[in-house]
Each structure stands twice: as C-alpha cells, then as structure tokens.
Amino acid sequence: MSSGTVTGTIKEIFDTQIFESGFQKREFVVTTDDEYPQDLKFEMIKDKVTVLDKFQEGSRVEVSYNLRGNEYNGKYYVNLQAWKVYSTEGAKQETNTPKKEVKQDSLGDLPF
C-alpha cells in the first residue's frame, strides 16, 4: 500500500455519510501548495470522521493518507484515504529571543 503527505488549504468539507451497514465516511477537498495546485479529494472512514470537526474551509493543513484501490463490477476505483489531518497554521514559531541588556555599570566587573 502506498502512502504520502500533502499540505494545502481545505477547500470543502462534506457531511458524514452513514450507510445501512453502519459504515461511515466523510470526504473533504484540499487544494495543494504545489507550483500547479491540485484539488484532491480525501476520505476519512469509521471513527476518524470526527477528526474533521475541528477544521473549517480555509484551514491550512497537512494530510497523511494511504492510496487505496479496488475493483467493483468491472470498474476500478482509487481513493485517498486520510488517516491523519493536522493544522499547519501557527506552525511558524518566532525564533527571536530577547537579548539581555548589559548595564554599563557591570562592564567594569568583567575579568578581562
């Protein structure tokens, strides 16, 4: 099974689909940060559908996913099954640390 990660902006989040069997899935679209941006549709299944509750359209995210493929009635399907989504907003932290002020009085106490 192939896997990967994508960073981008959530373009759309769809409602959770619940099937007769009790199986749940929720789809969402991310516009990638690539030179030529792509709209990629991912799905989250089972207990992972609630992960999307804390996000909204326009949120900047990184998505970890597995590439899944199957055949049904002679047709072939490929899905990007997300298993982790986290916010990349605020990921940039300030690296500036305040500099200590040296008082002119204390310079005379230095050993050199």
C-alpha positions in Angstrom: 0.0 0.0 0.0 1.3 3.4 -0.9 1.1 6.4 1.4 2.1 10.0 1.4 1.5 13.5 2.8 0.1 16.7 1.3 0.0 20.2 2.5 -2.6 22.8 1.4 -5.8 24.5 2.2 -9.2 22.8 2.9 -11.5 23.9 0.1 -14.6 21.9 1.1 -15.7 19.6 3.8 -18.7 17.3 3.1 -21.2 15.9 5.5 -20.6 12.4 7.0 -22.2 9.6 5.1 -23.7 6.7 7.1 -24.5 3.5 5.3 -27.0 0.8 6.2 -24.2 -1.4 7.4 -23.2 1.3 9.9 -20.1 2.2 8.0 -19.3 5.9 8.0 -17.1 8.1 5.7 -16.6 11.8 5.3 -14.9 13.4 2.3 -13.0 16.7 2.1 -11.1 18.5 -0.6 -7.6 20.1 -0.2 -6.0 22.5 -2.6 -2.3 21.7 -2.6 0.6 24.1 -2.2 2.3 22.8 -5.4 3.6 25.0 -8.2 0.5 23.9 -10.1 -2.1 23.5 -7.3 -4.4 20.5 -7.4 -7.8 19.9 -5.7 -7.5 16.5 -4.1 -10.5 14.7 -2.5 -9.7 12.6 0.6 -11.9 10.4 2.7 -11.8 9.6 6.3 -13.6 6.4 7.5 -15.1 4.9 10.6 -14.1 6.6 13.9 -11.8 9.1 12.0 -14.8 11.1 10.6 -14.9 13.3 13.7 -11.3 14.5 13.1 -12.6 17.0 10.6 -15.0 18.6 13.1 -12.2 20.9 14.4 -11.4 22.2 10.8 -13.3 24.6 8.5 -13.0 25.6 4.9 -9.9 27.7 4.5 -7.9 25.9 7.2 -4.2 25.2 6.4 -3.5 21.5 6.9 -1.1 18.6 6.3 -2.8 15.4 5.4 -1.3 11.9 5.8 -3.0 9.3 3.6 -2.9 5.8 2.1 -3.6 5.2 -1.5 -6.3 2.6 -1.9 -7.6 0.9 -5.0 -10.3 -1.7 -5.7 -12.4 -3.2 -8.4 -16.2 -3.4 -8.3 -18.3 -4.8 -11.2 -15.5 -4.5 -13.7 -14.8 -0.9 -12.8 -11.7 0.3 -10.9 -11.6 2.9 -8.2 -8.8 4.8 -6.4 -9.3 6.6 -3.1 -7.0 8.8 -1.0 -7.8 7.5 2.5 -6.7 10.1 5.1 -5.7 8.8 8.5 -4.2 12.0 10.0 -5.0 15.7 9.5 -3.4 18.4 11.4 -3.3 22.2 11.3 -0.2 23.9 9.9 -1.4 27.3 10.9 0.8 28.8 13.6 3.5 26.2 12.9 6.0 29.0 12.3 7.3 29.9 15.7 9.3 33.0 16.4 13.0 32.3 16.8 13.8 35.8 18.1 14.8 35.6 21.7 15.0 38.7 23.7 18.6 39.9 24.2 19.8 40.5 27.7 20.6 44.1 28.3 24.1 44.7 29.7 24.2 47.7 32.0 27.2 49.9 31.5 27.9 49.7 35.3 28.5 46.0 35.2 31.1 46.1 32.4 33.8 47.2 34.9 33.3 43.9 36.9 34.3 41.7 33.9 37.6 39.7 34.4 39.2 40.7 31.1 
